[in-house]
């Protein structure tokens, strides 16, 4: 009886380890990424959007309004040149009260590429 309890306990521990492995190592890939390089580009595009959103916040604090991507770069809010990620093109739709920065898939993007957007909440979303 004791041996059966040990085997059952071992199976439970193995199941927990397998679930942890699946959660931590397979759910971390970006939505739609099919290859390692596509994953890198998708995560990079999301990080670029966060950098754009941070620059928008800085620009808004200094100027009282949000700005286009070119204005962010020329105004010094972004220290980087215009982001250029393989398979993505960036755009910012800005007004005095709000902005939406988007990373859209180009025609050369890999299959399964998704568009991403970010707004003043700093949350990156998959967009159609």
BAVEX-110257 format. One record per residue (C-alpha): x, y, z; residue in three letters. Coordinates in steps of 0.001 Angstrom, whole numbers, plus 500000, padded with zeros to 6 digits. Layout:
BEGIN
X,Y,Z,ala;
...
END
This chain:
BEGIN
500000,500000,500000,unk;
502846,502347,500837,unk;
504468,501623,497482,unk;
501249,502501,495649,unk;
501068,505870,497483,unk;
504683,506597,496525,unk;
504012,505855,492871,unk;
500861,508001,492925,unk;
502795,510866,494573,unk;
505522,510552,491947,unk;
502938,510734,489149,unk;
501377,513867,490680,unk;
504799,515563,490911,unk;
505573,514566,487306,unk;
502233,516005,486158,unk;
502901,519290,487977,unk;
506366,519497,486400,unk;
504949,518817,482936,unk;
502286,521510,483362,unk;
504898,524019,484594,unk;
507131,523188,481624,unk;
504257,523682,479201,unk;
503228,526979,480789,unk;
506680,528558,481090,unk;
508352,527326,477922,unk;
505608,527089,475329,unk;
503207,529909,476205,unk;
505940,532559,476003,unk;
505961,532714,472203,unk;
504271,535684,470614,unk;
500905,535170,469051,unk;
501283,534044,465474,unk;
505052,533626,465487,unk;
505979,530474,463622,unk;
509788,530523,463616,unk;
512377,531724,466111,unk;
513248,534737,463947,unk;
509536,535585,463539,unk;
509172,535402,467324,unk;
512125,537751,467755,unk;
510666,540209,465247,unk;
507183,540078,466834,unk;
508529,540671,470340,unk;
510808,543392,468966,unk;
507849,545125,467309,unk;
505942,545027,470597,unk;
508948,546494,472423,unk;
509251,549204,469755,unk;
505605,550115,470346,unk;
506221,550442,474069,unk;
509196,552724,473343,unk;
506982,554827,471055,unk;
504294,555022,473771,unk;
506886,556156,476330,unk;
508104,558813,473896,unk;
504504,559917,473374,unk;
504085,560338,477129,unk;
507262,562391,477322,unk;
506248,564543,474359,unk;
502765,565071,475797,unk;
504194,566150,479162,unk;
506438,568705,477459,unk;
504058,569977,474757,unk;
500546,569299,476030,unk;
499607,567090,473068,unk;
500569,563853,471394,unk;
502648,563794,468202,unk;
503257,561903,464993,unk;
506175,559504,464757,unk;
508248,561990,462765,unk;
507557,564730,465327,unk;
508642,562400,468147,unk;
511949,561752,466440,unk;
512631,565337,465375,unk;
511458,566730,468738,unk;
513940,564583,470654,unk;
511341,562490,472525,unk;
512770,559393,470847,unk;
516519,559045,470864,unk;
516366,556317,468261,unk;
515899,556723,464567,unk;
512615,555531,463083,unk;
512079,551909,464173,unk;
512711,549359,461466,unk;
511785,545786,462285,unk;
511751,543023,459663,unk;
508183,542511,458474,unk;
506674,545534,460270,unk;
505941,549162,459458,unk;
505076,551678,462189,unk;
502509,554468,462287,unk;
501155,556813,464952,unk;
497679,558300,464832,unk;
497849,561183,467318,unk;
495583,563965,468505,unk;
495813,566362,471423,unk;
494042,563921,473765,unk;
494959,560454,472509,unk;
497280,558384,470350,unk;
497401,554908,468855,unk;
500736,553568,467640,unk;
500566,550557,465342,unk;
502991,548001,463986,unk;
501492,546545,460815,unk;
502705,543498,458938,unk;
504240,544194,455556,unk;
503842,542031,452484,unk;
507246,540494,453231,unk;
506171,539445,456745,unk;
506147,535733,457565,unk;
502920,533742,457546,unk;
501029,534189,460798,unk;
502229,537753,461360,unk;
499893,539883,463498,unk;
499426,543630,463696,unk;
499970,545221,467115,unk;
498858,548512,468632,unk;
499462,550491,471812,unk;
497620,553444,473334,unk;
498171,555686,476389,unk;
497407,552750,478695,unk;
500758,551272,477563,unk;
499088,547928,476798,unk;
500067,546239,473548,unk;
497136,544623,471747,unk;
496841,542347,468716,unk;
494774,544200,466124,unk;
493076,543019,462942,unk;
END
